[in-house]
Amino acid sequence: MKINLMRSSVERKLFKQFTLRYAIALSIIAVLTIVSQWRIQQHLSRSLDDSHVINFTARLRTHSQSLSKIALMLQNGYAYESSKKEFVNTLRQWVKVQQSLEDGNKFLELPTYNLGEIKELFELVRHPREEMMQAAEQIVTITDTAQVPPAILLRPYVETILNYEQSYLLGMDLIVFEYDRFARERISRLKETDYIMLGLLLLTLTLEVLFIFYPLSVHIKRVVTDLVRSEEHSSNLSGKLQEAHAQMERSYSEIREVNFALDKATYLVKIDTEGKILYANDKYCHVTRYTMSQLREKPIFYNNKGGEESVIYGHIRNHKKRLEVWQEEIFDYASDGSGFWLDVTLIPVFDQMGSVYQYLVIGNDITKRKNAERENMLLIKEKLRRDTQDQHIRSYAIINGQEKERKRVATEIHDGIGQMLTSLRMKIEQVTDGGGDARLEMSMINSMLNQLITETRRICSDLLPSVLEDFGLLSAIEDLVKTCRDADHATSFILDTNIGQQPLSRELEVTVYRILQESLNNVIKHAQALTVEIYLDTSAEYLNLIVKDNGRGFHFEEQFMHDPRMARKMNGLKGMKERAELLGGTFTISSEQGKGTTIILEIPY
């Protein structure tokens, strides 16, 4: 007893020591891992900011080149009005991007912590940039004061832009190279820190092997040796117990056989070799609604309303199988016409000569289970029928939507492109006939061709925007919002997105784009809103889209979508809801007159 107590005390002490060592080692590893991950995440954030800065620096080069190109177009009078608007927009974007890089911009995800470095780099191109901006502002002033100013007024400022463009572009290249050098230096410092962390981690693991795993393995080996010795002693005792157990098993063999029959004897019937009932217990009499005197000498399961003979007789009459235990589920009718199911086990009983002289029929009532199975089967069939019906409805909705879309495209092509082509053909015939000023006629033909190309691109963009195909959902939404801003200058469109790195399916991208496109079209046509807020983000399992405006709103109830009298008004909203439900998503609308409208879309991916 004292030896066991001493051993238990030593084991507890050893356990505490190893536990403390494990806690210290794991704590060190955890701290090193956390610090390493923090450094990596910090560097990744800085690298992401650096990529944003380099990207917007490249945009500055693009804006400067576009400014030079449009300035030459203004000087030569080519597409004057459109060139004038594009020149002003390009100049404003150039100035905005420049200001965002120097001062930081949270909306554009431009950093604010390294503004000193950026300003020092942009000091390299300050002079050519200011000269180009001043010349561009002069061009804007001249084009605003004169309807079509002569080229001589624009030439000196255009030459200024062209003269300083090369210096500005070279300076921007130097800025990109310099900022890339800063990024490489940060990576080098991160590598040094990671090597130090790795060395500390390896050192910790080495110490853990020396002071924890090795001593623990020695202790485990000693414990296993003691267990093997104990196992040998237990085997000797087990042999003696098995002999005693075998003797007890023989003694209780007959009792187990009787208990097995009694356990199965929920309904007990004895029949002869021809299937006639010799005895039936009270439960069987109760379920069949017959007395024992009525059942005696009657064939078992005989009252099945004149149907086929019970399968139990096929087993009894088979000379090979009649010696085996048989089990089956049997349906039968009681005397009052009610049906019941029994799980029947047929056990042959042998005489001293080994011949079967009677059978024990032991049954369990499974009527409730069979009824439940039948009801479940009916429910499954009903569900399949409803699913098939729902699929037909959805297929019809898809086909109907496709036909409407084809009709809309055909109408736009006929009323838009068709009319333009007819006018172009007539204008070409006039030029062919030689009437009028040929140069003026060719200019008009060129203008009509530009309109035709623009209309064709618009229809193609409505069918499937190329930016969605080439650059993905986020770029397509940004392009759609830009188009809405150009179409409705009175409304402010605010876009806030947070889409993760996980890829989205083609069907999901098209569905989200079409729903947002229909929502923004409804806002521009009907809402009369001053502000439209668009939020797009992804969680672990869902993509969420919210479109909120402060327009005039409308009275909306869910049943309006299914009202035939409002089918034309609700066609667009119904189409958006059907698109969402086809992908297993939810589409909800919240609107009130005078308080704007909110559309919420949630789709799993």
C-alpha positions as CSV (number, residue, x, y, z in Angstrom):
1,M,0.0,0.0,0.0
2,K,2.8,2.4,0.9
3,I,4.6,1.5,-2.3
4,N,1.5,2.4,-4.4
5,L,1.1,5.7,-2.5
6,M,4.8,6.6,-3.1
7,R,4.5,5.6,-6.8
8,S,1.4,7.8,-7.1
9,S,3.2,10.7,-5.5
10,V,6.2,10.4,-7.9
11,E,3.9,10.2,-10.9
12,R,2.0,13.3,-9.9
13,K,5.3,15.2,-9.4
14,L,6.7,14.0,-12.7
15,F,3.4,15.0,-14.4
16,K,3.6,18.5,-13.0
17,Q,7.2,18.9,-14.1
18,F,6.5,17.8,-17.7
19,T,3.3,20.0,-17.8
20,L,5.3,23.0,-16.7
21,R,8.0,22.3,-19.4
22,Y,5.4,21.8,-22.1
23,A,3.6,25.1,-21.1
24,I,6.9,27.1,-21.3
25,A,8.0,25.5,-24.6
26,L,4.5,26.0,-26.2
27,S,4.3,29.6,-24.9
28,I,7.7,30.4,-26.5
29,I,6.6,28.8,-29.8
30,A,3.3,30.7,-29.7
31,V,5.0,34.0,-29.0
32,L,7.5,33.5,-31.8
33,T,4.7,32.4,-34.2
34,I,2.5,35.4,-33.3
35,V,5.4,37.9,-33.7
36,S,6.4,36.3,-37.0
37,Q,2.9,36.4,-38.3
38,W,2.4,40.0,-37.2
39,R,5.6,41.0,-39.0
40,I,4.4,39.2,-42.2
41,Q,1.0,40.7,-42.1
42,Q,2.4,44.1,-41.5
43,H,4.7,43.7,-44.5
44,L,1.8,42.4,-46.7
45,S,-0.2,45.4,-45.8
46,R,2.7,47.7,-46.7
47,S,3.2,45.8,-49.9
48,L,-0.4,46.2,-50.8
49,D,-0.2,49.9,-50.2
50,D,3.0,50.0,-52.3
51,S,1.2,48.3,-55.2
52,H,-1.7,50.8,-54.9
53,V,0.8,53.7,-55.1
54,I,2.6,52.2,-58.1
55,N,-0.8,51.6,-59.8
56,F,-1.9,55.2,-59.3
57,T,1.5,56.4,-60.4
58,A,1.0,54.5,-63.6
59,R,-2.4,56.2,-63.9
60,L,-0.7,59.6,-63.7
61,R,1.5,58.7,-66.7
62,T,-1.7,57.5,-68.6
63,H,-3.5,60.8,-67.8
64,S,-0.6,62.9,-69.0
65,Q,-0.4,61.0,-72.2
66,S,-4.1,61.2,-72.8
67,L,-3.9,65.0,-72.0
68,S,-1.3,65.4,-74.7
69,K,-3.3,63.4,-77.2
70,I,-6.6,65.3,-76.6
71,A,-4.7,68.7,-76.7
72,L,-3.5,67.9,-80.2
73,M,-7.1,66.9,-81.2
74,L,-8.4,70.3,-79.9
75,Q,-5.7,72.1,-81.8
76,N,-6.6,70.4,-85.0
77,G,-10.4,70.8,-84.3
78,Y,-11.1,67.1,-84.4
79,A,-14.4,66.2,-82.7
80,Y,-14.1,69.5,-80.8
81,E,-17.0,69.2,-78.4
82,S,-16.4,65.7,-77.2
83,S,-12.6,66.3,-77.1
84,K,-13.2,69.4,-75.0
85,K,-15.2,67.5,-72.4
86,E,-12.7,64.6,-72.4
87,F,-9.8,67.1,-72.0
88,V,-11.5,68.7,-68.9
89,N,-12.3,65.3,-67.4
90,T,-8.8,64.0,-68.0
91,L,-7.3,67.1,-66.4
92,R,-9.5,66.9,-63.4
93,Q,-8.7,63.1,-62.9
94,W,-5.0,63.9,-63.2
95,V,-5.2,66.6,-60.5
96,K,-7.4,64.4,-58.3
97,V,-5.1,61.3,-58.5
98,Q,-2.0,63.6,-57.9
99,Q,-3.6,65.1,-54.8
100,S,-4.7,61.7,-53.5
101,L,-1.2,60.3,-53.8
102,E,0.4,63.2,-52.0
103,D,-2.2,63.5,-49.2
104,G,-3.5,59.9,-49.0
105,N,-7.1,58.7,-49.7
106,K,-8.9,56.1,-47.6
107,F,-11.6,55.6,-50.2
108,L,-8.9,54.8,-52.9
109,E,-6.9,52.8,-50.3
110,L,-3.9,55.1,-50.7
111,P,-1.7,55.1,-47.6
112,T,-1.1,58.1,-45.3
113,Y,1.8,56.9,-43.3
114,N,4.5,57.3,-46.0
115,L,3.4,60.6,-47.5
116,G,6.8,62.1,-46.8
117,E,8.5,59.5,-49.1
118,I,5.9,60.1,-51.8
119,K,6.2,63.9,-51.7
120,E,10.0,63.7,-51.9
121,L,9.7,61.4,-55.0
122,F,7.1,63.6,-56.7
123,E,9.4,66.6,-56.1
124,L,11.4,65.2,-59.0
125,V,8.6,66.0,-61.5
126,R,7.1,69.0,-59.8
127,H,8.4,71.5,-62.4
128,P,7.3,69.7,-65.6
129,R,4.0,68.7,-64.0
130,E,3.2,72.3,-63.0
131,E,4.1,73.6,-66.4
132,M,1.8,71.0,-68.1
133,M,-1.1,71.7,-65.6
134,Q,-0.8,75.5,-66.1
135,A,-0.8,75.0,-69.9
136,A,-3.8,72.7,-69.7
137,E,-5.7,75.2,-67.5
138,Q,-5.0,77.9,-70.1
139,I,-6.4,75.6,-72.8
140,V,-9.5,75.0,-70.7
141,T,-9.9,78.8,-70.3
142,I,-9.5,79.4,-74.0
143,T,-12.0,76.7,-75.0
144,D,-14.5,78.0,-72.5
145,T,-14.4,81.6,-73.8
146,A,-14.4,80.7,-77.5
147,Q,-16.8,78.5,-79.4
148,V,-14.1,77.1,-81.7
149,P,-10.8,78.9,-81.0
150,P,-8.2,79.2,-83.7
151,A,-5.3,76.8,-83.6
152,I,-2.9,79.6,-83.2
153,L,-4.3,80.4,-79.7
154,L,-3.9,76.8,-78.5
155,R,-0.5,76.0,-80.2
156,P,1.8,77.5,-77.6
157,Y,0.1,75.7,-74.7
158,V,-0.1,72.5,-76.6
159,E,3.6,72.8,-77.4
160,T,4.3,73.4,-73.7
161,I,2.5,70.2,-72.8
162,L,4.4,68.2,-75.5
163,N,7.8,69.7,-74.5
164,Y,7.4,68.8,-70.8
165,E,5.6,65.5,-71.4
166,Q,8.9,63.5,-72.0
167,S,10.5,65.0,-68.8
168,Y,7.4,64.2,-66.8
169,L,7.2,60.6,-68.0
170,L,11.0,60.0,-67.3
171,G,10.5,61.4,-63.8
172,M,7.5,59.1,-63.2
173,D,9.6,56.1,-64.3
174,L,12.2,57.2,-61.8
175,I,9.5,57.4,-59.1
176,V,8.3,53.9,-59.8
177,F,11.9,52.5,-59.7
178,E,12.6,54.4,-56.5
179,Y,9.4,53.2,-54.8
180,D,10.2,49.6,-56.0
181,R,13.7,50.0,-54.3
182,F,12.0,51.0,-51.0
183,A,9.8,47.8,-51.2
184,R,12.8,45.6,-51.8
185,E,14.6,47.1,-48.8
186,R,11.6,46.3,-46.6
187,I,11.5,42.7,-47.8
188,S,15.2,42.4,-47.0
189,R,14.6,43.6,-43.4
190,L,11.6,41.2,-43.1
191,K,13.8,38.3,-44.3
192,E,16.4,39.1,-41.6
193,T,13.8,39.2,-38.9
194,D,12.2,35.9,-40.1
195,Y,15.6,34.2,-40.1
196,I,16.1,35.3,-36.5
197,M,12.6,34.1,-35.5
198,L,13.2,30.7,-37.3
199,G,16.5,30.3,-35.4
200,L,14.8,30.9,-32.1
201,L,12.0,28.5,-33.0
202,L,14.5,25.7,-34.0
203,L,16.4,26.3,-30.8
204,T,13.2,26.0,-28.7
205,L,12.3,22.8,-30.5
206,T,15.8,21.4,-29.8
207,L,15.5,22.2,-26.1
208,E,12.1,20.7,-26.1
209,V,13.4,17.4,-27.5
210,L,16.3,17.3,-25.0
211,F,14.4,18.2,-21.8
212,I,10.9,17.0,-22.6
213,F,10.5,14.3,-25.3
214,Y,13.6,12.3,-24.5
215,P,13.0,12.1,-20.7
216,L,9.4,11.4,-21.4
217,S,10.2,8.6,-23.8
218,V,12.5,7.0,-21.1
219,H,9.7,7.2,-18.6
220,I,7.1,5.7,-21.0
221,K,9.4,2.8,-21.8
222,R,9.7,2.0,-18.1
223,V,5.9,2.2,-17.7
224,V,5.3,-0.1,-20.8
225,T,7.7,-2.7,-19.3
226,D,5.7,-2.7,-16.1
227,L,2.5,-3.0,-18.1
228,V,3.8,-6.0,-20.0
229,R,4.6,-7.8,-16.7
230,S,1.2,-7.0,-15.4
231,E,-0.3,-8.3,-18.7
232,E,1.4,-11.7,-18.3
233,H,0.0,-12.0,-14.8
234,S,-3.5,-11.0,-16.0
235,S,-3.3,-13.6,-18.8
236,N,-2.8,-16.4,-16.2
237,L,-5.8,-15.2,-14.2
238,S,-7.8,-14.8,-17.5
239,G,-7.3,-18.5,-18.4
240,K,-8.8,-19.6,-15.1
241,L,-11.7,-17.2,-15.6
242,Q,-12.4,-18.5,-19.1
243,E,-12.6,-22.1,-17.8
244,A,-15.1,-21.0,-15.2
245,H,-17.0,-18.9,-17.8
246,A,-17.3,-21.9,-20.2
247,Q,-18.9,-24.0,-17.5
248,M,-21.3,-21.3,-16.7
249,E,-22.1,-20.8,-20.4
250,R,-23.0,-24.5,-20.7
251,S,-25.3,-24.2,-17.7
252,Y,-27.1,-21.2,-19.1
253,S,-27.3,-22.3,-22.8
254,E,-30.8,-23.7,-22.5
255,I,-31.9,-20.7,-20.5
256,R,-30.6,-18.3,-23.2
257,E,-32.5,-20.3,-25.9
258,V,-35.7,-20.1,-24.0
259,N,-35.2,-16.4,-23.3
260,F,-34.6,-15.8,-27.0
261,A,-37.9,-17.4,-27.9
262,L,-39.7,-15.5,-25.1
263,D,-38.1,-12.2,-26.2
264,K,-39.5,-12.7,-29.7
265,A,-42.8,-14.0,-28.6
266,T,-44.8,-10.8,-28.7
267,Y,-47.3,-12.9,-30.8
268,L,-46.9,-16.6,-30.3
269,V,-48.5,-19.3,-32.5
270,K,-47.9,-23.0,-32.8
271,I,-48.7,-24.7,-36.1
272,D,-48.4,-28.2,-37.5
273,T,-46.4,-29.2,-40.6
274,E,-49.3,-28.2,-42.8
275,G,-49.7,-24.7,-41.3
276,K,-52.8,-25.3,-39.2
277,I,-53.0,-23.5,-35.9
278,L,-52.5,-25.6,-32.8
279,Y,-52.1,-22.8,-30.3
280,A,-52.2,-19.0,-30.2
281,N,-51.5,-16.7,-27.3
282,D,-53.9,-13.9,-26.2
283,K,-52.0,-11.1,-28.1
284,Y,-52.4,-12.9,-31.4
285,C,-56.1,-13.6,-30.7
286,H,-56.5,-9.9,-29.8
287,V,-54.9,-8.6,-33.0
288,T,-56.9,-11.0,-35.3
289,R,-60.2,-10.4,-33.4
290,Y,-60.7,-14.2,-33.1
291,T,-61.0,-16.5,-30.1
292,M,-58.7,-19.5,-29.6
293,S,-61.5,-21.9,-30.4
294,Q,-62.2,-20.1,-33.7
295,L,-58.5,-20.2,-34.7
296,R,-57.8,-23.9,-33.8
297,E,-57.4,-26.1,-36.8
298,K,-57.5,-23.1,-39.1
299,P,-54.7,-22.4,-41.6
300,I,-52.5,-19.5,-40.3
301,F,-53.0,-16.2,-42.2
302,Y,-55.9,-17.7,-44.1
303,N,-58.3,-14.7,-43.8
304,N,-56.6,-12.4,-46.3
305,K,-59.8,-11.4,-48.1
306,G,-59.5,-13.9,-50.9
307,G,-56.0,-12.8,-52.0
308,E,-53.0,-14.8,-52.8
309,E,-51.8,-17.5,-50.4
310,S,-49.4,-16.4,-47.7
311,V,-45.7,-16.7,-48.4
312,I,-45.3,-18.8,-45.3
313,Y,-46.7,-21.9,-47.0
314,G,-44.1,-21.7,-49.7
315,H,-41.4,-22.2,-47.0
316,I,-43.3,-25.0,-45.2
317,R,-43.8,-27.0,-48.3
318,N,-40.1,-26.7,-49.5
319,H,-38.4,-29.9,-48.4
320,K,-35.0,-28.2,-48.0
321,K,-35.9,-24.8,-46.6
322,R,-38.6,-26.2,-44.2
323,L,-35.8,-27.3,-41.8
324,E,-34.4,-23.7,-41.5
325,V,-35.5,-20.7,-39.5
326,W,-37.5,-18.3,-41.8
327,Q,-38.3,-14.6,-41.3
328,E,-40.6,-12.3,-43.3
329,E,-43.0,-9.4,-43.0
330,I,-46.6,-10.4,-43.5
331,F,-49.8,-8.4,-43.9
332,D,-53.1,-9.9,-42.8
333,Y,-56.7,-8.8,-42.0
334,A,-58.5,-9.2,-38.7
335,S,-62.1,-10.4,-38.5
336,D,-63.5,-6.8,-38.5
337,G,-61.7,-6.0,-41.8
338,S,-58.8,-4.0,-40.2
339,G,-55.3,-4.8,-41.5
340,F,-52.2,-5.4,-39.5
341,W,-48.5,-6.1,-40.2
342,L,-46.4,-8.7,-38.4
343,D,-42.6,-9.3,-38.5
344,V,-42.8,-13.1,-38.5
345,T,-40.1,-15.6,-37.5
346,L,-40.8,-19.3,-38.2
347,I,-38.8,-21.7,-36.1
348,P,-39.0,-25.5,-36.7
349,V,-39.3,-27.8,-33.7
350,F,-37.7,-31.3,-34.1
351,D,-38.5,-34.6,-32.4
352,Q,-36.0,-37.2,-31.1
353,M,-35.6,-38.6,-34.6
354,G,-34.6,-35.2,-36.0
355,S,-37.9,-34.7,-38.0
356,V,-40.0,-31.5,-37.9
357,Y,-43.3,-32.2,-36.2
358,Q,-44.4,-28.5,-35.6
359,Y,-43.4,-24.9,-36.0
360,L,-43.3,-21.9,-33.6
361,V,-44.5,-18.7,-35.3
362,I,-43.2,-15.6,-33.3
363,G,-44.4,-12.2,-34.5
364,N,-43.8,-8.5,-33.7
365,D,-46.5,-5.9,-34.5
366,I,-44.9,-3.5,-37.1
367,T,-48.2,-1.9,-38.2
368,K,-47.3,1.6,-37.0
369,R,-43.9,1.4,-38.7
370,K,-45.3,0.2,-42.0
371,N,-48.0,2.9,-41.9
372,A,-45.3,5.5,-41.2
373,E,-43.2,4.1,-44.1
374,R,-46.3,4.4,-46.4
375,E,-47.0,7.9,-45.3
376,N,-43.4,8.8,-45.7
377,M,-43.4,7.4,-49.2
378,L,-46.5,9.5,-50.0
379,L,-44.8,12.6,-48.7
380,I,-41.7,11.8,-50.8
381,K,-43.9,11.4,-53.9
382,E,-45.7,14.7,-53.1
383,K,-42.4,16.5,-52.6
384,L,-41.0,15.1,-55.9
385,R,-44.2,16.3,-57.6
386,R,-43.9,19.7,-56.1
387,D,-40.2,19.9,-56.9
388,T,-41.0,18.9,-60.5
389,Q,-43.7,21.5,-60.7
390,D,-41.4,24.2,-59.2
391,Q,-38.7,23.2,-61.8
392,H,-41.2,23.6,-64.6
393,I,-42.2,27.0,-63.3
394,R,-38.6,28.1,-63.1
395,S,-37.9,26.8,-66.5
396,Y,-40.9,28.6,-67.9
397,A,-39.7,31.8,-66.2
398,I,-36.2,31.4,-67.6
399,I,-37.6,30.8,-71.1
400,N,-40.0,33.7,-70.8
401,G,-37.2,36.0,-69.6
402,Q,-35.0,34.9,-72.5
403,E,-37.8,35.6,-75.0
404,K,-38.4,39.0,-73.5
405,E,-34.7,39.8,-73.6
406,R,-34.5,38.7,-77.3
407,K,-37.5,40.8,-78.1
408,R,-35.9,43.8,-76.4
409,V,-32.6,43.3,-78.2
410,A,-34.5,42.9,-81.5
411,T,-36.4,46.2,-80.8
412,E,-33.2,48.1,-80.0
413,I,-31.4,46.8,-83.1
414,H,-34.4,47.6,-85.3
415,D,-35.2,51.0,-83.8
416,G,-31.6,52.0,-83.2
417,I,-29.0,50.3,-85.4
418,G,-31.5,49.6,-88.2
419,Q,-32.6,53.3,-88.4
420,M,-29.0,54.5,-88.3
421,L,-28.0,52.1,-91.1
422,T,-30.9,53.3,-93.2
423,S,-29.9,56.9,-92.7
424,L,-26.2,56.0,-93.5
425,R,-27.2,54.3,-96.7
426,M,-29.2,57.3,-97.8
427,K,-26.4,59.6,-97.0
428,I,-23.9,57.4,-99.0
429,E,-26.3,57.4,-101.9
430,Q,-26.3,61.3,-101.8
431,V,-22.5,61.4,-101.9
432,T,-22.5,58.8,-104.8
433,D,-24.9,61.0,-106.7
434,G,-22.5,63.9,-106.3
435,G,-24.8,66.4,-104.7
436,G,-23.6,68.8,-102.0
437,D,-20.2,69.4,-100.5
438,A,-18.4,66.0,-100.5
439,R,-16.2,66.9,-97.5
440,L,-19.1,68.0,-95.4
441,E,-21.1,64.9,-96.5
442,M,-18.1,62.6,-95.5
443,S,-17.8,64.3,-92.2
444,M,-21.5,63.6,-91.5
445,I,-21.1,60.0,-92.6
446,N,-18.1,59.7,-90.2
447,S,-20.2,61.1,-87.4
448,M,-23.1,58.7,-88.2
449,L,-20.6,55.8,-88.2
450,N,-19.3,56.9,-84.7
451,Q,-22.9,57.0,-83.5
452,L,-23.6,53.5,-85.0
453,I,-20.5,52.1,-83.3
454,T,-21.4,53.7,-79.9
455,E,-25.0,52.2,-80.1
456,T,-23.7,48.8,-81.1
457,R,-21.2,48.8,-78.1
458,R,-24.1,49.9,-75.8
459,I,-26.3,47.0,-76.9
460,C,-23.4,44.5,-76.6
461,S,-22.6,45.9,-73.1
462,D,-26.2,45.4,-72.1
463,L,-26.1,41.8,-73.3
464,L,-22.8,41.0,-71.5
465,P,-20.3,43.7,-70.7
466,S,-16.9,42.9,-72.0
467,V,-15.3,44.2,-68.8
468,L,-17.2,41.5,-66.8
469,E,-15.9,38.8,-69.2
470,D,-12.3,40.1,-69.1
471,F,-11.7,41.6,-65.6
472,G,-14.4,40.1,-63.3
473,L,-17.3,41.4,-61.2
474,L,-15.6,44.2,-59.3
475,S,-14.3,45.9,-62.5
476,A,-17.7,45.5,-64.2
477,I,-19.5,47.1,-61.3
478,E,-17.1,50.0,-61.2
479,D,-17.6,50.5,-64.9
480,L,-21.4,50.4,-64.5
481,V,-21.3,53.0,-61.7
482,K,-19.1,55.2,-63.9
483,T,-21.7,54.9,-66.7
484,C,-24.5,55.8,-64.3
485,R,-22.6,58.9,-63.1
486,D,-22.1,60.0,-66.7
487,A,-25.8,59.4,-67.5
488,D,-27.2,61.3,-64.4
489,H,-25.0,64.1,-63.2
490,A,-27.6,65.2,-60.6
491,T,-27.2,62.0,-58.6
492,S,-24.2,61.1,-56.4
493,F,-23.3,57.4,-56.7
494,I,-21.2,56.0,-53.7
495,L,-19.6,52.6,-54.2
496,D,-18.1,50.6,-51.3
497,T,-16.8,47.1,-52.0
498,N,-15.1,44.5,-50.0
499,I,-14.8,41.3,-52.0
500,G,-12.5,38.5,-50.8
501,Q,-9.9,36.6,-52.9
502,Q,-12.1,33.5,-53.4
503,P,-13.2,33.0,-57.0
504,L,-16.8,33.5,-57.9
505,S,-18.8,31.4,-60.4
506,R,-19.7,32.7,-63.8
507,E,-23.5,32.4,-62.9
508,L,-23.1,34.3,-59.7
509,E,-21.2,37.2,-61.3
510,V,-23.7,37.6,-64.1
511,T,-26.7,37.4,-61.6
512,V,-25.2,40.1,-59.3
513,Y,-24.3,42.3,-62.2
514,R,-27.8,42.1,-63.8
515,I,-29.6,42.7,-60.5
516,L,-27.4,45.8,-59.8
517,Q,-27.9,47.0,-63.4
518,E,-31.7,46.7,-63.1
519,S,-31.6,48.5,-59.7
520,L,-29.6,51.4,-60.9
521,N,-31.7,51.8,-64.0
522,N,-34.8,52.0,-61.8
523,V,-33.1,54.6,-59.7
524,I,-32.2,56.8,-62.7
525,K,-35.6,56.4,-64.3
526,H,-38.0,56.7,-61.3
527,A,-36.3,57.5,-58.0
528,Q,-35.3,61.2,-58.5
529,A,-32.7,60.5,-55.8
530,L,-29.8,62.8,-54.8
531,T,-27.6,60.0,-53.4
532,V,-27.3,56.3,-54.2
533,E,-25.2,54.1,-51.9
534,I,-24.0,50.7,-53.2
535,Y,-22.4,48.2,-50.8
536,L,-20.9,44.9,-52.0
537,D,-19.0,42.5,-49.8
538,T,-18.4,38.8,-49.2
539,S,-18.5,36.8,-46.0
540,A,-17.5,33.2,-45.4
541,E,-20.5,31.7,-47.2
542,Y,-22.5,34.6,-48.7
543,L,-22.2,37.5,-51.2
544,N,-24.2,40.5,-50.0
545,L,-25.3,43.5,-52.2
546,I,-27.2,46.5,-50.8
547,V,-28.5,49.4,-53.0
548,K,-29.9,52.3,-51.1
549,D,-31.3,55.6,-52.4
550,N,-32.9,58.6,-50.8
551,G,-35.4,59.1,-53.7
552,R,-39.2,59.4,-53.6
553,G,-39.8,55.7,-52.9
554,F,-43.0,53.8,-53.5
555,H,-45.6,51.7,-51.7
556,F,-44.5,48.1,-52.0
557,E,-45.9,44.8,-50.7
558,E,-44.7,41.3,-51.5
559,Q,-48.0,40.1,-53.0
560,F,-47.7,42.9,-55.7
561,M,-45.3,40.7,-57.6
562,H,-47.9,38.0,-58.1
563,D,-50.8,40.4,-58.9
564,P,-51.7,40.1,-62.7
565,R,-52.9,43.7,-62.7
566,M,-49.4,44.9,-61.7
567,A,-47.4,42.5,-63.9
568,R,-46.0,45.2,-66.1
569,K,-44.9,47.5,-63.3
570,M,-43.4,44.7,-61.3
571,N,-41.8,42.8,-64.1
572,G,-38.3,44.1,-63.4
573,L,-38.4,43.5,-59.7
574,K,-39.9,40.0,-60.3
575,G,-37.0,39.2,-62.7
576,M,-34.4,40.2,-60.1
577,K,-36.1,38.1,-57.4
578,E,-36.2,35.1,-59.8
579,R,-32.5,35.5,-60.7
580,A,-31.6,35.4,-57.0
581,E,-33.8,32.4,-56.1
582,L,-32.4,30.4,-59.0
583,L,-29.0,30.5,-57.2
584,G,-30.6,29.8,-53.8
585,G,-30.4,33.4,-52.7
586,T,-32.8,35.9,-51.1
587,F,-34.0,39.2,-52.5
588,T,-35.8,41.7,-50.4
589,I,-37.1,45.2,-51.0
590,S,-37.8,47.9,-48.4
591,S,-39.5,51.1,-49.7
592,E,-41.7,53.9,-48.4
593,Q,-43.0,56.9,-50.2
594,G,-40.8,59.9,-49.6
595,K,-38.1,58.0,-47.8
596,G,-36.3,56.1,-50.5
597,T,-35.8,52.5,-51.4
598,T,-33.4,49.8,-50.1
599,I,-32.7,46.5,-52.0
600,I,-30.8,43.7,-50.2
601,L,-29.4,40.7,-52.0
602,E,-27.8,37.7,-50.3
603,I,-26.5,34.7,-52.4
604,P,-24.5,31.7,-51.2
605,Y,-21.4,30.7,-53.1
